[in-house]
Amino acid sequence: MIKSGITRKTILLSAILLATCFLLTGCGRNNAFDGTRTSSETQFRMEYSILDKEESAELKLTEGDQIQVHMSHTTGNVDVTVGRDGEEPIYKGTGQENADFILTVPETGGYLISVTGHRAKGEISCTCIPLKEDNR
């Protein structure tokens, strides 16, 4: 009787230990970034060997400006959203790997660039191309 009690305790303790190890293994994995990140009012750029989290920046843009977007990844993919707070985004892409495109800014204001990596390695840049006026 004592022998089976010890076995039950051993099994229970082993199960608790395994569950704890399993839970702790997941901690910290969803918030990883190793690389460089720069941003200003007109540019957002990241190069990374690990991106497994969300990074964002706000660009101050004028109606008619364009945003040149370049994404290049060797591993993983990213979700990208470009838009004004509280409004429908002007761009939303999920599972992006490699792309080059231009977005036209519909109205003046701050535009949030949000990039969420999924075990990604690579780079992304979003650069403002200012509207050219004929009188300048």
N, C-alpha and C positions, 0 to 999 in steps of 0.2 A: 504494500500500500504506500509506504513512504517512497519507494522507487518511482512509482507512477506519478506521485505528487511532484517530485523533483523534475521529472520529464515534462510535466505540464508547465511548471514554472520556467523551465529552460526554453520550451517552445514559445511561451508567451513573451518572455524577455527577448528572445531572438526575433520574434515578429515585430515587437516594438522597436528594437534596434534597426531592423531592416527598413521599417516604415520611416523612421527618423532619418536614416541615411538617404532614402529615396526623396524625401521632402527637402532636405538640405541640398541635395544635388541640383535641384531646380533653382535654388536661390542664386541671384546674381547673373543668371544667364540672359535674362531679358533686358539687361540694361548695360550692354557692352559697347564701348567705343574706343578704338585705338586709331588715331590719325590726327589730321589737322583740320581746323575749321576756321574760316574767316568770313566776316560779313560786314557790310556797310549799308548805307541807305539805298545803294543801287546795285549791290552784288552780294551773292551768297555762294561760297565755294567750300567743298569738303573733299579731302582725299583720305581714304581709310583702308586699313587692313582688316578691321572688324567694325561692322555697324550692325548692331542688333538692338536698336532702340530708336526713338524719335528725336530728331533735331529740327529746329526751325529758326527762321529769321524773318524780320519784316522789312520789306523794301518800300521806300517812299517813291511813288510813281505818278506820272501825269498822263491824263487821257491821251491816247494815241501812241504813247511809248510802247516799245516792244520788249519782251523778255526772251533772250536767247537761252535755251535750256540744252545742256549737254549732259548725258548720263553714259558712263562706261563702266561695266562691271565684269570681273573675271569669275566671281563666285556670288551666289545668292541673287537676290533681287530687292527692289525697293517699291514702296508705295509713295506717290508724290501728289500733293494737293497744293494748288495755288489759288488764293482767293482772299476776299475781304471778310473780316469778322462778321458773322451773322448773316452772310449772303451766300448764295449758291456759288461754288468755286468756278473759276474760269477754266480750270483744268483739274482733272482727277484721274490718275492712272494707278492701277494696282498691278503688282507683279512685274514692274518695269525692270528690264535688264540693260539694254543699250538703246539710246535714242538721241536724236538731235532735232529740235523743232523750235519754232518761234510763236509766242503768244502776243496778241495785241491787247493792251490795257484799255478796258472800256470806259473807266472814269478815274479821275484823280483821287489819290488817297493811299493808305497803307495796305500792302498786299502781303499776306503771310505765306511764306514758302515752307511747307512741312514735308519732311523726308523721313520715312520710317523704314529702316533696314531690316532685312530678314537674312541673317548670316551672310551679309554682303561684304564684298571686297571690291573697291574701285573708287570712282570719283563722280561727283556731280557739281555742276556749276550753273547758276542762274544769273545772267548779267543783263542790266538794263541797256537798251539801245534807245537813246532819247529821240523824241519826235523832232524832226527837222522842219523849221518854219522857213517859208520862202523869203521873208524879210531879213534874215540873218546872214 
